[in-house]
Amino acid sequence: MNKQKAAPQSTAILNRRARFDYELGESLSVGMELTGQEVRAARDGHVQLKGSFVSVRNGELWLNNASFSLKLNEKGNANARSIDTQPRKLLAKKKEIEHLIAKKDQGMTIVPLKMVTSGHYIKLVIALGKGKKTYDKRETIKRRQQDREAKRAVKHY
């Protein structure tokens, strides 16, 4: 019997709200310091990045407010889960962290865009962003609706 291991499935957990709330600039892919249960939750897609942000403490990057739905090992409850939102340390090079700190001092925000779980590593893609005003958000909605109507019109003709 020749058993082969299944290829790891690539999944990406997106923070769709980030593109709506921020004007995004340059992005960076960083690693994360996770426990075994957190890794399992990320690979299963039980992570929510909505409302999360990256802060800098003591020259280190920390992911705050990301919700990991951890599986509990209770007898009788097959799918029992608990939500964990504690800060998690992000792994990046010192030069990259210094660059992000300099941009943050200029008024930019560091926003997580997506978590990629392909292969052996779990990476978080973060980007520098500047918060949008309410009228910019309305303009984005209007433009999206116009594009939708244009596609619909082209489709019928």
Secondary structure in CASP SS format (residue, H / E / C, confidence):
PFRMAT SS
TARGET T0000
AUTHOR 0000-0000-0000
METHOD secondary structure of the structure
MODEL  1
M C 1.00
N C 1.00
K C 1.00
Q C 1.00
K C 1.00
A C 1.00
A C 1.00
P C 1.00
Q C 1.00
S C 1.00
T C 1.00
A E 1.00
I E 1.00
L E 1.00
N C 1.00
R H 1.00
R H 1.00
A H 1.00
R H 1.00
F H 1.00
D H 1.00
Y E 1.00
E E 1.00
L E 1.00
G E 1.00
E E 1.00
S E 1.00
L E 1.00
S E 1.00
V E 1.00
G E 1.00
M E 1.00
E C 1.00
L C 1.00
T C 1.00
G H 1.00
Q H 1.00
E H 1.00
V H 1.00
R H 1.00
A H 1.00
A H 1.00
R H 1.00
D H 1.00
G C 1.00
H C 1.00
V E 1.00
Q E 1.00
L C 1.00
K C 1.00
G C 1.00
S C 1.00
F E 1.00
V E 1.00
S E 1.00
V E 1.00
R E 1.00
N C 1.00
G C 1.00
E E 1.00
L E 1.00
W E 1.00
L E 1.00
N E 1.00
N C 1.00
A C 1.00
S E 1.00
F E 1.00
S E 1.00
L E 1.00
K E 1.00
L C 1.00
N C 1.00
E C 1.00
K C 1.00
G C 1.00
N C 1.00
A C 1.00
N C 1.00
A C 1.00
R E 1.00
S E 1.00
I E 1.00
D E 1.00
T C 1.00
Q C 1.00
P C 1.00
R E 1.00
K E 1.00
L E 1.00
L E 1.00
A C 1.00
K C 1.00
K H 1.00
K H 1.00
E H 1.00
I H 1.00
E H 1.00
H H 1.00
L H 1.00
I H 1.00
A H 1.00
K H 1.00
K H 1.00
D H 1.00
Q C 1.00
G C 1.00
M C 1.00
T E 1.00
I E 1.00
V E 1.00
P E 1.00
L E 1.00
K E 1.00
M E 1.00
V E 1.00
T C 1.00
S C 1.00
G C 1.00
H C 1.00
Y C 1.00
I C 1.00
K E 1.00
L E 1.00
V E 1.00
I E 1.00
A E 1.00
L E 1.00
G E 1.00
K E 1.00
G E 1.00
K C 1.00
K C 1.00
T H 1.00
Y H 1.00
D H 1.00
K H 1.00
R H 1.00
E H 1.00
T H 1.00
I H 1.00
K H 1.00
R H 1.00
R H 1.00
Q H 1.00
Q H 1.00
D H 1.00
R H 1.00
E H 1.00
A H 1.00
K H 1.00
R H 1.00
A H 1.00
V H 1.00
K H 1.00
H H 1.00
Y C 1.00
END
